[in-house]
């Protein structure tokens, strides 16, 4: 992302995090004159031990000098998680945590290793999707095809998980709480966004998504930052009915930043039995 875009992303993030904090949780009484939720700028500055003016400039996205020690203090004041802290540092210092060179792009297609293919096969009772740092789907198993859709029928350049979540009606119908479903993937995407701050692809993609999908902007601004969110998802499959899965996201270390998103059937449900029936009958989510 370019310099100004990075500063704007930093500004938006700081404002959103400030608004999330309940004043009483940090020992600040609400009083009767407080009109907005969360903390005021001067309160964050006080908690971080920095000047009100400096923090205001930081949150406004001005081009000012920052240090790691001051960012640590701001992180503590805003009660940031480790992933959110990494995101703040990446935007404020204009340096991602991964080795990435400007202009470096991902290959047009990605071949996953034989070991990953074996993992996909062994996880036959767990719908599993492998994606790259752009959330481009590069691998999946049979269970994923039955629960979600037959990704083989989608051209590779259109096989982006974030885009599909907003574009395909299959996903909107499948998830009982579609926004909750989307939030997990947006949290991962935002973590990548901060990690690869020099990759212009992200800003182009975000601009296109905001233009094409009116509800994307709101969900993107509300999204958390998490490299490995663990959430429970409830699906309403057209043929199997109610299905409950625990989503676990695992990073695959290697020359290409890949991720396994594994949907494990809830142990206290009939999801695994229903999934086996779907696979035995050869029924996909779109049938």
C-alpha positions as CSV (number, residue, x, y, z in Angstrom):
1,X,0.0,0.0,0.0
2,X,1.2,3.5,-0.6
3,X,2.3,5.9,2.1
4,X,-1.0,7.8,2.4
5,X,-3.1,4.7,2.3
6,X,-1.0,3.2,5.1
7,X,-1.5,6.2,7.3
8,X,-5.3,6.2,6.6
9,X,-5.5,2.5,7.5
10,X,-3.6,3.3,10.8
11,X,-6.0,6.1,11.6
12,X,-9.1,4.0,11.0
13,X,-7.7,1.1,13.1
14,X,-6.8,3.3,16.1
15,X,-10.2,5.0,16.1
16,X,-12.0,1.6,16.0
17,X,-9.9,0.2,18.8
18,X,-10.4,3.2,21.0
19,X,-14.2,3.0,20.5
20,X,-14.2,-0.6,21.7
21,X,-12.9,0.1,25.2
22,X,-15.4,0.5,28.0
23,X,-14.1,3.5,30.1
24,X,-15.0,1.7,33.4
25,X,-12.7,-1.2,32.5
26,X,-9.7,1.1,32.7
27,X,-10.9,3.0,35.8
28,X,-12.4,6.0,34.0
29,X,-16.0,7.0,35.1
30,X,-18.4,7.6,32.3
31,X,-20.2,10.6,33.8
32,X,-23.2,12.2,32.3
33,X,-21.5,14.3,29.5
34,X,-19.9,11.4,27.6
35,X,-21.7,11.3,24.2
36,X,-19.6,8.7,22.3
37,X,-18.7,5.1,23.2
38,X,-15.2,4.1,24.1
39,X,-12.4,6.3,25.2
40,X,-11.6,9.9,24.3
41,X,-8.2,10.6,22.6
42,X,-6.9,12.4,25.7
43,X,-7.8,9.4,27.8
44,X,-5.8,7.0,25.5
45,X,-2.9,9.5,25.6
46,X,-3.0,9.6,29.4
47,X,-3.1,5.8,29.7
48,X,-0.2,5.5,27.3
49,X,1.9,8.2,28.9
50,X,2.1,10.4,25.8
51,X,1.0,13.9,25.0
52,X,-2.5,14.5,23.8
53,X,-1.3,16.3,20.8
54,X,1.1,13.5,19.7
55,X,-1.6,10.8,20.0
56,X,-4.1,13.0,18.2
57,X,-1.7,13.4,15.3
58,X,-1.0,9.7,15.3
59,X,-4.8,8.9,15.1
60,X,-5.3,11.5,12.5
61,X,-2.8,9.7,10.2
62,X,-0.3,12.5,10.2
63,X,3.3,11.6,9.1
64,X,5.1,11.8,12.4
65,X,8.0,9.9,14.0
66,X,7.1,6.9,16.2
67,X,9.2,4.5,18.3
68,X,8.6,0.9,19.3
69,X,8.5,1.9,23.0
70,X,5.7,4.4,22.4
71,X,3.8,2.0,20.2
72,X,4.1,-0.6,23.0
73,X,2.5,1.9,25.4
74,X,-0.3,2.7,22.9
75,X,-0.8,-1.0,22.4
76,X,-1.3,-1.5,26.2
77,X,-3.6,1.5,26.5
78,X,-5.8,0.1,23.7
79,X,-5.7,-3.4,25.1
80,X,-4.5,-4.9,21.8
81,X,-4.1,-8.6,21.2
82,X,-0.7,-9.9,20.0
83,X,-2.1,-10.0,16.4
84,X,-3.5,-6.5,16.7
85,X,-0.2,-5.2,18.1
86,X,1.7,-6.6,15.1
87,X,-0.8,-4.9,12.8
88,X,-0.3,-1.6,14.6
89,X,3.5,-1.9,14.3
90,X,3.3,-2.8,10.6
91,X,1.2,0.2,9.8
92,X,3.0,2.7,12.0
93,X,6.5,1.7,11.1
94,X,5.8,0.8,7.5
95,X,7.4,-2.6,7.9
96,X,5.7,-5.9,7.8
97,X,6.8,-8.9,9.8
98,X,7.5,-11.1,6.8
99,X,10.2,-10.9,4.2
100,X,8.6,-9.3,1.2
101,X,10.0,-7.3,-1.6
102,X,8.2,-4.5,-3.4
103,X,6.8,-5.8,-6.7
104,X,7.0,-9.4,-5.6
105,X,3.9,-11.2,-6.7
106,X,2.4,-14.6,-6.1
107,X,2.5,-17.2,-9.0
108,X,-0.6,-17.3,-11.2
109,X,-1.3,-20.8,-9.9
110,X,0.1,-22.6,-6.8
111,X,0.8,-26.3,-6.6
112,X,0.6,-27.6,-3.1
113,X,3.1,-30.2,-1.9
114,X,2.4,-33.9,-1.8
115,X,2.4,-33.8,2.0
116,X,-0.3,-31.2,2.0
117,X,-2.4,-33.3,-0.4
118,X,-2.0,-36.2,1.9
119,X,-3.2,-34.1,4.8
120,X,-6.3,-33.0,2.8
121,X,-7.0,-36.7,2.1
122,X,-6.6,-37.8,5.7
123,X,-8.9,-35.1,6.9
124,X,-11.8,-36.7,5.0
125,X,-14.3,-36.0,7.8
126,X,-13.2,-32.4,8.2
127,X,-13.9,-29.9,5.3
128,X,-10.5,-28.3,4.7
129,X,-9.5,-25.4,2.4
130,X,-5.9,-24.3,1.7
131,X,-5.4,-20.7,0.7
132,X,-2.5,-18.3,0.0
133,X,-1.8,-14.9,1.6
134,X,-4.3,-13.3,-0.8
135,X,-6.9,-15.8,0.4
136,X,-6.8,-17.4,-3.0
137,X,-8.0,-21.0,-2.7
138,X,-5.3,-23.4,-3.9
139,X,-6.5,-26.7,-2.5
140,X,-9.4,-28.4,-0.8
141,X,-10.7,-31.9,0.0
142,X,-13.8,-33.8,-0.9
143,X,-15.6,-32.9,2.3
144,X,-15.2,-29.2,1.5
145,X,-16.7,-29.7,-1.9
146,X,-19.8,-31.3,-0.4
147,X,-20.3,-28.7,2.4
148,X,-19.4,-25.5,0.5
149,X,-19.3,-25.9,-3.3
150,X,-17.4,-27.6,-6.0
151,X,-14.4,-25.2,-6.3
152,X,-13.2,-27.1,-9.4
153,X,-16.1,-25.5,-11.3
154,X,-14.8,-22.0,-10.5
155,X,-12.0,-20.5,-12.6
156,X,-8.8,-20.1,-10.7
157,X,-8.7,-16.3,-10.9
158,X,-12.2,-16.1,-9.4
159,X,-11.4,-18.6,-6.6
160,X,-10.7,-16.0,-3.9
161,X,-12.3,-16.9,-0.6
162,X,-13.1,-13.3,0.5
163,X,-14.6,-12.5,-2.9
164,X,-16.7,-15.7,-3.0
165,X,-18.1,-15.0,0.4
166,X,-19.7,-11.9,-0.9
167,X,-20.4,-12.9,-4.5
168,X,-21.8,-16.4,-4.3
169,X,-25.3,-16.9,-2.9
170,X,-24.3,-20.5,-1.8
171,X,-22.3,-19.0,1.0
172,X,-25.0,-16.5,2.1
173,X,-27.5,-19.3,2.2
174,X,-25.2,-21.8,3.9
175,X,-24.1,-19.8,7.0
176,X,-26.9,-19.2,9.6
177,X,-25.0,-16.1,10.7
178,X,-23.3,-15.0,7.5
179,X,-21.6,-12.0,9.0
180,X,-20.1,-14.1,11.8
181,X,-18.9,-16.5,9.2
182,X,-17.3,-13.7,7.2
183,X,-15.7,-12.1,10.2
184,X,-13.3,-15.0,10.7
185,X,-11.9,-14.7,7.2
186,X,-11.8,-10.9,7.3
187,X,-9.7,-11.1,10.5
188,X,-7.2,-13.3,8.8
189,X,-7.2,-11.1,5.7
190,X,-6.6,-8.0,7.9
191,X,-3.6,-9.8,9.5
192,X,-2.2,-10.4,6.1
193,X,-2.9,-6.8,5.1
194,X,-0.7,-5.5,7.9
195,X,1.9,-8.2,7.4
196,X,2.5,-7.4,3.7
197,X,2.3,-3.6,3.9
198,X,4.2,-3.1,0.6
199,X,2.0,-5.4,-1.5
200,X,-0.2,-3.1,-3.6
201,X,-2.5,-6.0,-4.4
202,X,-4.3,-5.6,-1.1
203,X,-5.4,-2.0,-1.6
204,X,-6.5,-2.7,-5.2
205,X,-8.5,-5.7,-4.0
206,X,-10.1,-3.7,-1.1
207,X,-11.1,-0.9,-3.5
208,X,-12.7,-3.3,-5.9
209,X,-14.6,-5.1,-3.1
210,X,-16.0,-1.8,-1.7
211,X,-17.2,-0.8,-5.2
212,X,-18.8,-4.2,-5.9
213,X,-20.4,-5.1,-2.5
214,X,-22.1,-2.3,-0.4
215,X,-21.9,-4.4,2.8
216,X,-18.2,-5.1,2.5
217,X,-17.0,-1.6,3.8
218,X,-19.0,-1.9,7.1
219,X,-17.8,-5.4,7.8
220,X,-14.2,-4.6,6.9
221,X,-14.1,-1.6,9.2
222,X,-15.5,-3.7,12.0
223,X,-13.2,-6.7,11.5
224,X,-10.8,-7.9,14.1
225,X,-7.2,-8.8,13.4
226,X,-6.3,-12.5,14.0
227,X,-3.9,-14.8,12.3
228,X,-5.7,-17.8,13.7
229,X,-9.2,-17.2,14.8
230,X,-11.1,-20.2,16.3
231,X,-14.9,-19.9,15.9
232,X,-17.9,-22.1,15.9
233,X,-19.9,-21.9,12.7
234,X,-23.5,-23.1,12.2
235,X,-24.5,-24.1,8.7
236,X,-27.9,-24.9,7.2
237,X,-27.1,-27.3,4.4
238,X,-29.7,-27.6,1.7
239,X,-29.7,-31.4,2.0
240,X,-28.2,-32.2,5.4
241,X,-29.8,-29.4,7.5
242,X,-28.1,-28.1,10.6
243,X,-24.3,-28.7,10.8
244,X,-22.0,-27.3,13.4
245,X,-18.2,-26.9,12.8
246,X,-15.3,-25.6,14.8
247,X,-13.1,-23.5,12.5
248,X,-9.3,-23.8,13.1
249,X,-6.9,-21.9,11.0
250,X,-3.3,-23.1,10.7
251,X,-0.4,-21.4,9.0
252,X,1.8,-23.6,6.7
253,X,5.4,-22.5,6.9
254,X,7.3,-22.5,3.6
255,X,8.4,-20.3,0.7
256,X,4.7,-19.4,0.0
257,X,2.5,-18.3,2.9
258,X,-0.2,-20.9,2.9
259,X,-3.0,-21.5,5.4
260,X,-5.2,-24.5,6.3
261,X,-8.8,-23.7,7.3
262,X,-10.1,-26.8,9.0
263,X,-13.8,-27.3,9.8
264,X,-14.0,-29.9,12.5
265,X,-17.5,-31.4,13.1
266,X,-18.8,-30.5,16.6
267,X,-18.5,-33.6,18.8
268,X,-21.8,-33.0,20.5
269,X,-23.7,-32.9,17.2
270,X,-24.7,-35.2,14.4
271,X,-22.6,-33.2,11.9
272,X,-20.0,-35.9,11.2
273,X,-22.7,-38.5,10.5
274,X,-24.5,-36.1,8.1
275,X,-21.3,-35.3,6.3
276,X,-20.5,-38.9,5.7
277,X,-24.0,-39.4,4.3
278,X,-23.5,-36.5,2.0
279,X,-20.2,-37.9,0.7
280,X,-21.6,-41.4,0.4
281,X,-24.5,-40.1,-1.7
282,X,-22.3,-37.7,-3.7
283,X,-24.4,-34.7,-2.7
284,X,-22.8,-31.2,-2.8
285,X,-24.1,-28.0,-1.2
286,X,-25.4,-26.8,-4.6
287,X,-27.4,-29.9,-5.4
